[in-house]
Amino acid sequence: MSWTRRGFIRSLSRTALVLSLEDVLQLALPAQQPIQQPSQQIGSRPAFDAKPKPAPKTLPSPVTGSPLGYSFVDVAKQSGLNAKTIYGGEHKNRYLLETTGCGVAFYDFDHDDWLDIFLVNGTRLEGLPKDDAPISRLFRNNRDGTFTDITAKSGMTRSGWGQGCCVGDYDNDGLDDLFVSYYGQPILYKNHGDGTFTDVTAKAGLIQPKTRWNSGCAFLDYDRDGHLDLFVANYIDFDIRTAPLPEAAGCAYKGIQVACGPPGLDGGKNILYHNNGDGTFTDVSEKSGILDTIGTYGLSVTVADFDNDGWPDIYVANDSTAATFYQNQKDGTFKDVAVESGVAYSPDGKPQAGMGVSVGDFNRDGLLDIVKTNFAGDTDSLYQNLGDGTFEDHTYLSGLGINTRYLGWGVGFADVDNDGWLDIFISNGHVYPEVDGSHLDAPYAEHKYLYRNLRNGQFEEVTSIAGPGITAPVAARGCAFGDFNNDGNLDVVVNCVNSVPQLLRCDASIQRNWIKLRLVGTASNRTGVGARVTVTAATAPQDKSGIGHQPLRQIDELRSGGSYYSQNDLRLHFGLDQATTVDTVEIAWPSGHRDTLRQLAANHLYVIEEGGKILKTMPMGKAAAAPTPDKKTGEAVK
């Protein structure tokens, strides 16, 4: 991109909020797409968008009679996910502590390649009877669309103000372990692979010297020594004995008395733990430069190699202040470069109330981009990576700027239609239960947003036609992405406040292909966290001549943590459209080793060990249902 064009786009994005919303949408959306008028506008920023509008009827339909070719259905009840998440008061909250909610993990703890589910739980200020104290829940996948609650057997009996969770094999024993953050002491569960876990927090050196409000977390190998380190964000330094009450401090939201903060409260300090390679960790927050940033109100965390230098960087979505972007200096230290990189503020230079964050290459240019959810009355944020150490705020140009009414939490770049282009899924829910029954046009329980990638740098909201699981209002917080029934379609599990979870199964009628990869490190950490994978395939011919195959080249990285307080499936998923074979899979491991595998069949899971060895091949979806040829006769057998 030339300096002139880049300067024009930067100028456009920074002035977007002083243009009328109609002007912005005219610039951002395809010419043939109808422009929706805002319901009201205050100053230069729309206060609330109109109620959900139907998507244009001119959407290209891959399947006759189906506008999208897929639909999300909530199957939590019939699947056995019936444990209610308790978090704060159901109608009124006195403290900010009661508002944040919890995360969730698609967590294959037994490595059978059927996703299990871990749901973080909370508590209430007034407490609950001991026998009724809520605890986080582990559900084993029964491989038939249902789950069994094995919490009692697992040893996961901790109760309290649970927050986020992240997964990684910290001791390289071949079993992925689980870290759960709390207001109070966090907990590290060592996985024994049989559904039982041991609390090794003290043994690992993770007991904190004081009460902290740990929030988002992620395992990462920041020094590339083959052992997973641990980054833990912190929200505020909260003490209930001194925290202000709404009535005493006059805390209000649009005229409604609500819990105070975070502005006016002391921000917490983020923590980086170095893995010593012997099952213990050392706090290196000061030595690494993590403490050099001011109090950050840190919520969600994601880790990725944003500058393609082979070293993992850390991005933190902060509430009510600038986001933090820790750039890896390759010597054990980090530097916050959020402001100069263009990912700290809104397009008009204002701090935002960041909640959740996800990473993906939405425009397939080989650079990892960022999507961040924000508070009601503001847009969510989409930052396009320019490849020179800077990002462009692409929110309005992409079409995401049309929605400001709802409050976003969990978020993910996910190819929900397997066309090889990342879509965007956002879970919403207001932070204040007091808005229900008020004069505000913003309910506590809210529907999701689903944005379809139009393959030209723009997205189209398709919420209203994406199925009842998307449009049903809930008070959502964390959400995680993965294929729980192994049918090749990405599903979503959502942790809701003071309610049962959602399990949104993606039912597709469109026939598109895909491939899944589970990585096993040897010189690198066993989980493979930080590995960069490039998948190259070719789609079907573009015309009747049979020539002119369109190249399909995608990248992704294996990440721990993300979304809002949550953990996605550690198996990497790539949509392939009509391609039946992957030409090459290139893996750049954190150790520096590189593997290339060729001619892999679509609709399979491959478990790949560092060094290029395929440990397991598992047909899934329609490949699993297809007849298998007999090795001796060549005839099809079932």
N, C-alpha and C positions, 0 to 999 in steps of 0.2 A: 504494500500500500504506500502510495506517495505521501510525502509530508503534507502536501496541500489537501489531499483528500482526507487524510487522517485528521488534520486540523479542523476541516469542515465538520466532520462527524462529531469530534469532541465538542466543537462549538454548539452543534445542534443538540447533542445530548445534554449539555449543561444549561441550555436555554429552554429545554423541553417544558419545564414546569411554568415558564412564564408565557408560553404559547397557550392558546386555547386547546382543550383536549381534542376537539375536532381537527384542528390543524395538525396536531401531533399524529393522530391516527391516519390522517390522509397521507402523511409522509411515511408512516410505518407499515401500513397494510397494503396488500395487493390492490391494484386499481379496481378489479371487478368485485372486491369484497364490500358489502354494504357497511357504512359507518354508523355506529350506534351513538346516539346522543347521550351525554351525561345528564343525570337527573338533577344535580345541583353542583355548584362550584363555589368555593370560598377562596378569594384571593387567586393565587396562581396554582393551587392544588385542589383537585376534586375531593370533597369531604367524604362522600359515599357514592359508589356507583349504583346504578339502578339494580332492581332485583334481577336474578339470573335471567338472561335473555336466551332464547333458542338460537342454536347455531344456524348459520345460513343453510338453506335447503339445497344449495348448489355444491355441497361437499362431494368430491369424487367418491363413489361407492365401490369398494372392491368386491362386495358381495351383493347381488340383487336383493333388494328388500332390507338391507342392513346398512345404515349410514356409515358405520365405522368398521364393521366386520368383527367386533368384539364387544363384550359387555361385562361390567364388574358387578358381582352379586355377593352380598354378605352371607357367608355360610358359617359364621362363628358358632351359632347356636347348635346346628346339627353336627358340627365337627367336634363339639365337646369343650370349646373355649367358653366356659361359663363362669369364670372367676371375676368378680367385680373388683375394679381398681378403686381403692379408697384414697382420696386426696383432698384434705381440707374440708371446709364447709360446703354444703350443697346449695345454699341459697345466699350466704353472705360470708365474706372472709375479712378477718381483722388484720392479718399480716400477709406480706408478700409471699412468705413461705408456703401459704396455702394455695398458690395460684399456678406454680410452674408445671405440675404434673410429672409424668414419668415416660421413660423410653421403653423399647421392646427390641428383642433380637430374634431373627431367624438364625437359629444356632444348632447346627448339626453336631451335637456333642459326641455322638458315637460313630461318626464317619461312615454311616451306611448310605450316605447320599440321599437321605430323605430328611427334609428340614424339620427340626424340632422348633419349639417356640419358648422363649423365656420372657415373661411379663414382669417388669419392675412394678412394685406396689408402694403405696405411701401409708399415711396414717392421718389422724385428726388431732388437733390441739387438745381437745378435751379427753383424748385417749379412748380406748375401747377395752371391754373385758378381755382378760388374758386369753381366754379360749376363742375369742373372736378377733384377736389382733391380726390385721392383714399382713401377709407375707408375700414376697415375690413368688411367682409360680413357674414351674418347669413342666412343659407338656411334651410327651414323646409322640412322634408321628407313627401312627399305626399302618401307614402305607395304603390306606383305603379311604382317605379323605377325612379320617377322624383322628383325634388326639386323646391321649390318656394323661391325666394329671399325676405325675410321679414326684411331686414336691416332697411329700412325707418321707419317701425313701431317699431322696437326693441329699438330705442334710442341709438344704438351703432354708434355714428356719429364721433368718434375720428379719426383724421388723423395723419400722422407722420411716423416716422421710427419704425413701428411695428416689433417685434422680435418673442417671443415665447408665448405660452398659456398653461394654466393648469386648471383643473376643480376640484372642491370640495365644499361641503356644509359647508362654514366657520361658519355659524350661526345656524346650526342644525335645520333649519326650514323645512327640507324635500325636498328642491329644490337645485340642484347643481349649484353653482355660478362659475363665470369665471374670471380668472386673466390673464391680457395680459401685457407682458413686452415690453418696448420701449427703444430706445435711447432717453432719456428724462424721464418724469414722467411715471410710470406704471399706470395701471387702474384696479380697482376691480369693476366688474359688479355684482350687486345683482340681482338674478333671481326671477322674479315674477310668473314664470310658465306659463304665457299666451303669451309668445313671446316678452314681454317687460322687460327692464332691467334699473336699476338705477346705476349711477356712485356714489359709496360710498367710493372712495379712500380716500378723506379727512376725512370723518366721521370715517373710520376704522383706521386712523392713519398711512396710508401708503404713505403720501406725503414725498418725499425724500428731504433732505436739499440742495442738489446740483444736477446738471445734471449728471446722471449716464447712463452707457450703460448696462442696464439690459439685460440678455440673457435668458438662460433656467430657468424654474421654476418648482416647485412641491409643492403641499399641502402634509403635513405629520403630524402625531401626535407623535412628537418625545419624549414627556414626558408621553404619554398614559393617558392623563387626560380627553379624550373624546371630545376635541376640536381641529380642524385642524389648525396647525401652517403653516407657509409658508417659503420656502427656495427659494431665488432668486440668481442665479449666475450672475456675472458681467464680462464683456469682457475686455475692456481697459478704462482707464480714457481719454476720447477723447474730445478734444476741437478743433473745425474746424478752429479757429483763429490761432492756433499754430501748428496744425498737418502738418507734412512735405509733400510736393508735390513730385511726382516721379522724375520730371526733376531736382528739386533742390537737392534732397537727393541721386539721383542715384540709386533708387530702381528698381530692375530688377528681372525677373524670366526667367532663361534659355536664357538670352540675350534680353528679351522683357521688355520694360519699363512698370511697373505696380504699383498699389497703394502700399504704404509703410505699413509695419507692418505684424503681431504684434511685432516681435522682435524689440527692440529698443524703444518701446512705454511702458508707465507705465501700468501695469496690474491692473484691477479693483479688488475690494474686495467683496467677496460674503457676502450675508446678510441672517440672520435668524430672522424671526419675530415670537414672541410667541403670541398665541391667548389668550386673557384675559378672554374669555368666555362671554363677553358682547357686542360682535360685533366689538371690537377694537383689535389692535395688538400693541405689544411693540418690538422695535428692541433690540434683545439680542445677536447680533453678537459678541460683545466683551465678554460678560459674559459667553457665551456658548463655547468660544474657536474657533469659526469660523474664527475670524480675525487673529489667530496665524499663519496662512499660509501666504506665500509671495504672491505677485501679481500673479494671476493664469491664466489670459486669459481664464476664464471659459466660456464654450459654453453650452453644454447640460448637463442635470441633470437626475439622476434616484435615486430612494429610494427603499431599500429592506433590509430585515433582512438576511444579508449574512452569519452571524455566528450562526444562529439558536438559538439566546438567547432570542428571543421575542421582541427585540427592533430594530427600524428602523435605518439603516445606510444610508449614502449619498455618492454617487459616482458622480464626475464631470469630464466630458471629457474636457480637456484644450487644447488650440491651442498652438503648438510650445513649450510646456514645459511638465513637468511631470503631470500626472493626479492626482486628489485629491480624497482620500478615507477617509471620515469622519466617524470614528467608534464611535457609541453611547456609552458613558460611563455610561449610566443609571442614571445619577444624574443631567441631564440638560446640560451636557457639551459633547463636541466631541473632538476627537484626530485624526489628519491626520496620517494614518498608510499605505499609498499607497506604499511607498518604501519597507517596511518590509513585506507587504502582497504580493508583486510581481505584482501589477497592475498599477505601475507608468510609466513604460518605455517599450520599445520594447525588444525583446529577447536579443539583444546585449547591453542593458543598455542605449539606446539613447532616448531622449524625442521625442514624436511624435505630429503631428498636429491633435489632437483629435477633432472630429466634433459631431457625434451622438453616442448614447449609448442605449443598451437594455439589459434586464435581463431575464433569463429563465434557466430552468434545462434541457439542451440539451441532456444529457446522462442519465437522469432519475435516478440519485443516491440520490435524496432528498436534493441536494445542489444547490443554485442559482448561475449560471455562468454569465459572462459578455461578450458582443460583442460590439466593438467600431469601428467606422469608422475613417479613417485617410486621409491624403493628398495624392495627386497623387505622384507616385514614391515610395510609401510605401505600405505595405500590410495593410488590416484591421486587427484588433486584436481580438482574442478569448481567454479569460482567464477562465480556468477550476478551479472551486472551489474544493480544496482538503479537506475541512472540518476541518482543524486545524488552521484556521486563515490565511492561505496562498492560493495563486492561482498559477497555472502553465500556462505559455503561451503556448497555444495549437494551435496556428495559423497554423504552418506548419504541425504539426502532424494531424490536422483535414482536411487539404486540402484547407484551405482558403488562403494559401500563394501563390497560382498560379496567383493571379491578383494584379497588381500594377499600371496599366495604368490609371485607372479612380479615381476620387476624390469622396469619399463617404460622404453623409450627413445623411438623415433619415435612420433608421435601425430598424428591429424588429425580435425577435424570434417569429415565427408564424407557427402553424401547418396548412399549406395551403392545405394539402391533407387528413387531419383528420385521420392520421394513429396512432396518439398518440405520435408522435415524432416531436419536434420542428425543423422547417426549418429556414433558415435565408434569409431575404429580405433586399436589400440595394438599396437606391436611390442615383444616381450619377449626377454630373454636375460640370464642372470646375468653379473655383472661379474667373478667369480672362477672360472676354469676348475677350480680346486682342489675345488669343491663336488662335481664328478662323482666317484662312488665313495666319497663320504663318508657320514656318518650323517645328513646333512641331506636333508629332503624338498624339495629345490629344485635341479633340474638346471641345467646350464650352458645347454644348448639348450632353449628354451621355445616354446610355441605363442603365437599372438596372442590378443588379446581383441577381440571385436566386440560393440558395444552398439547395439541397435536403439532408435531414438527412438520412444517410445510416444505422442508428441504431447500429453502432459499434464505435462511437466516431469520425466518419469521415463524411464529407460532399462531395457531388458531385455537381459541377456547372451545372445547367440545363437551364441557361438563354436562349439559342438559341431555345429551344423547349417549352418555357413556355408561348408563346402567344405574339401577337403584342403589347399588353400593356406593356410588359417587354422590348421588343427589340426596341421600338420607342425611338429615342433620344430626350431628353428634358433637360433643365437646372433645375434640381430638387433641392429642399432644404428639407423642412420638409415633413414627411409622417406619416400617422396614420393608424391603423389597426382596422377593425371592420366589422360586417356583416350588411351592410346598407339595403339589401333587404330581410333579414331574411330567407335565403334559406339554412343556415347551413354552408356556405363557407365564409371564411375570405376574405374580400375585402380590398383595399388600396386606400386612397385618398392622392394625392401628390400636394403640393404647389410648383409651378415653378416660376422662376424669369422672369419678364417681359413677361408673357405668361398666358394663361388660365390654370387652374389646370387639373390634371388627376384624373379620378375616375376609378380605375382598378377593374372591376367586375370579380370575380373568377367563371368561368363556369365549373362545374365538371360533368363528365360522370361517374366517379367512384362512387359506392354506399358504402359510409362509414358513420358511425354514429358519433354523437357528443352530447354534453350537454352544456348549457349556464346557468350561475348563476349571478343574480344581488343581491347584499347584501344591507341590511338596518340595520344600527347599532342602538342600543338603549343606553346601557351604553357606547358603543364605539361611535365614530363619525358617523353621520347618513349615510354618503357615504360608510362607511366600509373600507376606505383607511387603508392599513396595515394589513388587515385580511389575514391569510395564509389558503389556501384551499388545501386539499388533496382529490383526486378523485381516487377511486379504482373500477375497473371493470374487467371482464374476456373476452378475445376475443374468437372467435369461436374455436372449437376443431382443433388441429394441425394435426390430422390424421383421417382416416376413422373409427377408433375404437370409436370415440366420446369422448375420454378422453384426458387429458393433456392440459386443457385450459391454455393459457398463461396469467399470471396476468398483468394487465395494471394499474400501479400506477403512478400518476402524481401530481405535486405540482405547485402552482402559488400563487402570492400575488396580491391583488388589489392595483394598483399604480396610482398616479396622475403624469402627466408629462412623459417625456421620448422621445425616438427616437431622432429626432433633433427638438427642440423647439416645440414639438407637444403633443397631448393628444389622447391616444387610447380609444376605447370603454371601459367603466367601467364595462361592463358585462364580466365576465370571461368565456372563451371558451376553452373546452377540446375536442380534437378529440378522438374517441372511437374505431376506426377501425370497426370491425364487432360486437362489443358488443352491445346488444340491451337494456341492463339494467346496471345502475351504482349500484354496490353493496353498497358502502358507500360514502358519502360526509362528510368529517370532516372539520370543520371550527374553527380555532383558532383566536378569535377576539382580537383586541388590548387591550380590557379591561381585558383580561385573561380568559374570559368565553369561553367554548368550546361546540360546538354542533356537533352531528352526525345524519345524515339522511340516511335512507336505502332504497334500491330498488326503485330508481328513473328511470323513463323511458327515453330512449335516444330520441334525436331530439326534446327536449323541452327546453324552458326557465323556470327556477324556480326563483322567487323572494323570498328570504329567510331573515326573520327578526332574529336579534340576540335573542336567546332563542329557536331557532329551528322551528319557525312557518313559514309555507309556505304561503306567502301572495298572490301569483299568480302563476298559471301554464299556460304556453302558448305553444301549439304545433306549431312547425315551420318547414319549409322545407317540406319534404315528409310526416312528421307527421301531418302537418296542412292540407295537401291535402287528407289524408286518411279518409275514412268514419268514422263517430262517432256513436257508438251504442246508440240507444234510451234507456233512463234510465228505462222505463217501460217494453218494449217488448224485449229489447236486440238486436233488428234488426238494421242493419247498416242504418244510415241516413246520408244525406249530408247537 
